[in-house]
Amino acid sequence: MKKLLFIINDPLFFISHRLPIALEAKKRGYIVMAAASYNKEAEKILNEKGIAFYPIKLSRSGMNPFKELKTIVELYKLYKRVRPDIIHNVTIKPVLYGGILARITKIPAVVSAIPGLGFAFISEGFFANIRRFLITFIYRFALGHKNLKVIFQNSDDLNMFVKKGLIKKERAELILGSGVDASEFYPSCEPDAKPIVITMASRMLWDKGAGEFIAAAKHLEKKGVDARFLLVGDTDSGNPASVSEKQLKKWHDNKIAEWLGFKKDMRKIFKMSNIVCLPSYREGLPKVLIEAAACGKPIIATDVPGCREIVKHGKNGLLVAAKNYIGLAGAMELLINDEKMRIKMGKEGRAIAEFDFRIEGVVEKTIAIYNRLLSVS
């Protein structure tokens, strides 16, 4: 039996975004393991699913060299102990550390998933440029395994990596997002309650467009447009772009936007929403927008990589320029005032989600990559 090891920062992210792949691989005879930072709830879920969980000290954005070295040593020892046949790295640090160690320890096959470029590639300034240069340099080595595939969620990221010479084109694979279970996320009637509810659901980060969302809400309030604005998601202390809890509570207390925090039942959130919004600066391919589309909700998003793969302007939603709250407010006002447009876009969104983003397709394509790599290892 072939051993498959997932390396990921956050085990709850693994459960929400990669668990269907892991379970299908297990069903097809793989021994499946996952290594991530410790979480008691995640450990319980994975153990119940028959997936071995190995806790490691892997932070998303920590820069302490001693702690990072300790993480690398932990990973090295884990590779030597469990001897996986194939490793699936997800997000930047696992891709970098996991990829380098896979070469050193001669792991037969590697899959590296780039779900987005992250803060290092979005941020600007002198130190951001230095950080970007260093990460780009490390990527070249980490993605140099002779039996490797790199999965991208949008063509912009894929083309950028190829153009910069980080990978050869034949090693790149495009899989649009993490998929959606269309039987779990399904349409419901528009909420009867007034005013119209506009929801932004994501980690509470400035580069997800939280500031523009709030600015658009204020702009519409000044114009006398009646709407209710919801922020759904946690802060992220490990991310330099995180919105502080103090700021979120201030917006909430001032009745600009209600901050609901993290919510497990996203279908319930979509059911109470008329419009779903994500004014992000750049994405891999946001799962929240796929789920919103599957629930038949019109979407307002920015015309950036990752978002435009889901939102077809004028069909299932509206695309606006990034960092432009006036344009964002205009799109909001248009949909607030046009119920027929909202319903029509919601139906189109459901059709797009069913045709392009079903979880079954994502799982099948990923397992096929495993099998191809292992057939030549």
ChimeraX attribute file (.defattr): number of C-alpha atoms within 10 A of each C-alpha:
attribute: neighborCount
match mode: 1-to-1
recipient: residues
	/A:1	8
	/A:2	13
	/A:3	17
	/A:4	24
	/A:5	26
	/A:6	25
	/A:7	28
	/A:8	27
	/A:9	23
	/A:10	19
	/A:11	27
	/A:12	20
	/A:13	14
	/A:14	22
	/A:15	15
	/A:16	12
	/A:17	16
	/A:18	19
	/A:19	19
	/A:20	19
	/A:21	21
	/A:22	25
	/A:23	17
	/A:24	16
	/A:25	21
	/A:26	19
	/A:27	11
	/A:28	11
	/A:29	11
	/A:30	17
	/A:31	19
	/A:32	22
	/A:33	21
	/A:34	21
	/A:35	24
	/A:36	24
	/A:37	19
	/A:38	18
	/A:39	13
	/A:40	9
	/A:41	10
	/A:42	19
	/A:43	20
	/A:44	12
	/A:45	15
	/A:46	20
	/A:47	11
	/A:48	10
	/A:49	13
	/A:50	13
	/A:51	20
	/A:52	16
	/A:53	23
	/A:54	17
	/A:55	16
	/A:56	19
	/A:57	17
	/A:58	24
	/A:59	18
	/A:60	18
	/A:61	16
	/A:62	12
	/A:63	9
	/A:64	8
	/A:65	9
	/A:66	9
	/A:67	14
	/A:68	18
	/A:69	12
	/A:70	14
	/A:71	17
	/A:72	20
	/A:73	13
	/A:74	15
	/A:75	23
	/A:76	18
	/A:77	13
	/A:78	15
	/A:79	20
	/A:80	12
	/A:81	9
	/A:82	12
	/A:83	17
	/A:84	22
	/A:85	22
	/A:86	25
	/A:87	27
	/A:88	24
	/A:89	26
	/A:90	24
	/A:91	19
	/A:92	23
	/A:93	20
	/A:94	26
	/A:95	25
	/A:96	22
	/A:97	21
	/A:98	28
	/A:99	27
	/A:100	22
	/A:101	19
	/A:102	24
	/A:103	19
	/A:104	11
	/A:105	13
	/A:106	15
	/A:107	20
	/A:108	20
	/A:109	25
	/A:110	30
	/A:111	27
	/A:112	26
	/A:113	22
	/A:114	20
	/A:115	23
	/A:116	20
	/A:117	14
	/A:118	16
	/A:119	16
	/A:120	19
	/A:121	16
	/A:122	13
	/A:123	17
	/A:124	11
	/A:125	7
	/A:126	9
	/A:127	11
	/A:128	15
	/A:129	14
	/A:130	12
	/A:131	14
	/A:132	18
	/A:133	14
	/A:134	11
	/A:135	16
	/A:136	19
	/A:137	12
	/A:138	16
	/A:139	21
	/A:140	18
	/A:141	15
	/A:142	22
	/A:143	26
	/A:144	17
	/A:145	21
	/A:146	13
	/A:147	19
	/A:148	24
	/A:149	25
	/A:150	24
	/A:151	24
	/A:152	24
	/A:153	24
	/A:154	24
	/A:155	17
	/A:156	13
	/A:157	20
	/A:158	20
	/A:159	15
	/A:160	12
	/A:161	20
	/A:162	15
	/A:163	12
	/A:164	11
	/A:165	13
	/A:166	19
	/A:167	23
	/A:168	15
	/A:169	15
	/A:170	10
	/A:171	16
	/A:172	19
	/A:173	20
	/A:174	15
	/A:175	21
	/A:176	24
	/A:177	25
	/A:178	25
	/A:179	25
	/A:180	26
	/A:181	18
	/A:182	20
	/A:183	11
	/A:184	11
	/A:185	22
	/A:186	19
	/A:187	21
	/A:188	14
	/A:189	12
	/A:190	19
	/A:191	14
	/A:192	9
	/A:193	10
	/A:194	9
	/A:195	14
	/A:196	22
	/A:197	19
	/A:198	26
	/A:199	25
	/A:200	27
	/A:201	26
	/A:202	23
	/A:203	20
	/A:204	28
	/A:205	21
	/A:206	18
	/A:207	24
	/A:208	25
	/A:209	25
	/A:210	24
	/A:211	17
	/A:212	23
	/A:213	28
	/A:214	19
	/A:215	18
	/A:216	22
	/A:217	25
	/A:218	17
	/A:219	17
	/A:220	18
	/A:221	14
	/A:222	10
	/A:223	10
	/A:224	9
	/A:225	17
	/A:226	17
	/A:227	18
	/A:228	19
	/A:229	23
	/A:230	24
	/A:231	25
	/A:232	20
	/A:233	18
	/A:234	21
	/A:235	19
	/A:236	16
	/A:237	15
	/A:238	11
	/A:239	16
	/A:240	14
	/A:241	16
	/A:242	18
	/A:243	21
	/A:244	16
	/A:245	16
	/A:246	9
	/A:247	10
	/A:248	22
	/A:249	15
	/A:250	15
	/A:251	16
	/A:252	17
	/A:253	12
	/A:254	10
	/A:255	12
	/A:256	18
	/A:257	24
	/A:258	19
	/A:259	22
	/A:260	16
	/A:261	17
	/A:262	16
	/A:263	13
	/A:264	9
	/A:265	8
	/A:266	15
	/A:267	19
	/A:268	11
	/A:269	17
	/A:270	29
	/A:271	19
	/A:272	18
	/A:273	23
	/A:274	27
	/A:275	25
	/A:276	24
	/A:277	27
	/A:278	24
	/A:279	28
	/A:280	26
	/A:281	21
	/A:282	23
	/A:283	22
	/A:284	23
	/A:285	24
	/A:286	23
	/A:287	20
	/A:288	18
	/A:289	28
	/A:290	32
	/A:291	25
	/A:292	30
	/A:293	34
	/A:294	30
	/A:295	25
	/A:296	32
	/A:297	34
	/A:298	31
	/A:299	34
	/A:300	28
	/A:301	30
	/A:302	28
	/A:303	21
	/A:304	19
	/A:305	20
	/A:306	28
	/A:307	26
	/A:308	17
	/A:309	19
	/A:310	25
	/A:311	25
	/A:312	19
	/A:313	16
	/A:314	13
	/A:315	17
	/A:316	27
	/A:317	27
	/A:318	23
	/A:319	23
	/A:320	20
	/A:321	16
	/A:322	20
	/A:323	19
	/A:324	16
	/A:325	22
	/A:326	17
	/A:327	17
	/A:328	27
	/A:329	21
	/A:330	15
	/A:331	19
	/A:332	23
	/A:333	17
	/A:334	13
	/A:335	23
	/A:336	20
	/A:337	13
	/A:338	10
	/A:339	14
	/A:340	10
	/A:341	18
	/A:342	23
	/A:343	19
	/A:344	17
	/A:345	26
	/A:346	28
	/A:347	20
	/A:348	21
	/A:349	30
	/A:350	24
	/A:351	16
	/A:352	21
	/A:353	25
	/A:354	19
	/A:355	10
	/A:356	17
	/A:357	25
	/A:358	21
	/A:359	19
	/A:360	16
	/A:361	16
	/A:362	20
	/A:363	21
	/A:364	13
	/A:365	14
	/A:366	17
	/A:367	15
	/A:368	11
	/A:369	18
	/A:370	21
	/A:371	11
	/A:372	13
	/A:373	18
	/A:374	16
	/A:375	9
	/A:376	9
	/A:377	12
